[in-house]
Amino acid sequence: MRSFVHTTGPSRVVFGAGTLSQVSDEVERLGGARVLLLSDGSPALRKDVERLRAALGDLAVAEFDGAAMHTPVGVTEQALGTVREQRVDCLVAIGGGSTTGLAKALAVRTDLPQIIVPTTYAGSEATPVLGETVDGRKVTRSAPGILPETVVYDVELTLGLPVPISVTSGVNALAHAVEALYSPDATPVTDAMALEAVAAVARALPALHDDPSDLEARAELLQAAWLAGTCLGAVGMGLHHKLCHTLGGTFGLPHAETHTVVLPHAMAYNAAAAPDAMDRVARALGVPDAPTGVFDLIHRVGGPTSLRDLGMAEADLDRAAELATAQPYPNPRELTRSGLADLLGDAWHGRRPQTATGSAPDLRALTDEVVASFDGCANPRLRHLLTDLARTLHAYTIRNDLTPREWQRAVDFLTEAGHITTDTRQEFILLSDTLGVSSVVDALANSRTPEATSSAILGPFYVAGPPAAGHGSDIAGGLTGTPMWADITVTDQEGEPVADAVVDVWQSNEDGFYDVQLPDLDGPVLRARFTTGADGRFTFWSILPSEYPIPDDGPVGRMLSAVGRHPYRAPHVHFLINAPGHQPLVTQLFVRGGAYLDGAPGQRDAVFGVKDDLITDFVRHTGPTPDGRRVDGEWRLLEFTFRIARPGH
């Protein structure tokens, strides 16, 4: 069992395109009337600042445009003077991490509310963390009062962000997500956010690099920055962030660029000590190895890969390693000065990280080419499905380093599945069933009609056009078994009877075989089609179904045997209900107390088809039967009401 403590911050998030116009409403929501507008004075930000100033109107009583990288305390003191002189009651900051840092530094000293309008992907706006530079050293602290009250994300503000800055800012966000996964404070919530952020960055950065005007890519990257920043605020960071703070605060290296260069090497340093986290990052990236995958992504989008190119002197590497190990902090792998010196040496030279499995090729261009080949598809849904399928298959192949022999065995498996499939045996449905895919599709469909009876998989033994049968008929065809009287009602979602519903019924015999598996039988048995009466009911005699093995003499059966799984299904009866003006319902009823309803994973129903509300009583009786039929000994009574949905419900 995983134990954890998770705290959710109270910050409010406004996300969209054109949301800059809502900042004044957010100021008033916080009770502000005298705003200090903060920025870094950069020419690239001038137009956005002017737009924000216009949106604030008379609420903006002062401006400070001196925000600086790494939040020097001296700059904060200057801004504090403006706060006091102008009797400011709310801070509004627009820009990247430097401006956000200044707003936080002011807020923690004055308790003023903050509204942050990010124009980069730094993510610091989502954290209660403040890093300040004091006497040439960067000092980090965390407190609830540092977390901004409101963040207004306007995707349009990022359109003017140059690609190189977008890349390094995006990798900065990626670093937050990666380190969150191996933090000792990680929770299932931060794990989910971090993995989504990693995958989103991997998708968005190449798209943004290729087309800087791609608003959807920029929106996805901005959402990833928010998710990753939220992780940063919820858990403690490790080696990567400590190194970057050392390199930035002491040696003056640019913040986002330093994160971009260091991240693959910090990941490689920790890889052996955090294999689960690295495996999850690799899966999210769609690569076999996380550190090299991140390095290749950075290279693909033109990001910096060398500390030397950022202005770091080689002579300072040992000093940086010494500072980074001066104080203990949580990290998966023990921190040693020599180990960090090697890490920094690789980062200074811009070397591609080496892993135990060796270097893996970057196959993104091949995947992109395959995906681009679907661009001419006129059907947008088909194009999306094929695109996602290609990306998923490529990622699976790369992640598992699939060998030619393994690939050929997979091809042979599918070929044999095709050869063994007939009109009465569908091996591909068996494969889908035993991998749980059929149940996933079924669950997705059923979740959209929660008021209706749960659906269940169709299974491989359905035969279209079964013989019609009248109410009270015996569909057992003389087969032996415990007699069963079924009294079935079909209603709509409000409980009103549905007349003229066509219901196909099919099941196994007492030995677990369907009629299509018994060639000596004369015609269909344990299979029929009924039509409900005005009261929505129909009745029939049959026999109690038994547990049975799905066909296991083919490739699917060998797959189950190879992984130690049994091929058995829990005892059940199939129903397929069609009625005019209603959605079809494919479902099953399971015999309460039957085999394979309980047990450990892999020991329950072989196709994962059982749902709790479909387990029902097949009640034991002796003596008189509902229609007066004479039965010697035990018989069973199945009574059940199916609710079916109308279209759109």
Buried (B, 14 or more C-beta within 10 A) or exposed (E): EEEEEEEEBEBBBBBEBEBBEBBBEBBEBBEBBBBBBBBBBBEEBEEBBEBBBEBBEEBBBBBBBBBBBBBBEEBBEEBBEBBEEBEBBBBBBBBBBBBBBBBBBBBBBBEBBBBBBBBBBBBBBBBBBBBBBEEEEBBEEBEEBBBBBBBBBBBBBBBEBEBBBBBBBBBBBBBBBBBBBBBEBBBEBBBEBBBBBBBBBBBBBBBBBEEBEBBEBBBBBBBBBBBBBBBBBBBBBBBBBBBBBBBBBBBBBBBBBBBBBBBBBBBBBBBEEBEEBBBBBBBBBBBBBBBBBBBBBBBBBEBBBBBBEBEBEEEBBBBBBEBBBEEEEBBBBEBEBEBBBBBBBBBBEBBBBEBEEEEBEBBBEEBBEBBEEBEEBEEEEEBEEBBEEBBEEBBEBBBEEBEEEEEEEEEEBBEBBEEBBEEEBBBBBBBBBBBBBBBEEBBEEBEEBEEBBBBBBBBBBBBEEBEEBEBEBBBBBEBEBBBBBBBBBBBBBEEEBBBEBBBBBBBBBBEBBBBBBEEEBEEBBBBBBBBBBEEBBBBBBBBBBBBBBBBBEBBBBEBBEEEEBBBBBBBBBBBBBBBEEBBEBBBBBBBEEBBBBEEEEEEBBBBBBBBEEBBBBBEEBEEEBBEEEEBEEEBBBBBBBBBBBBEEB
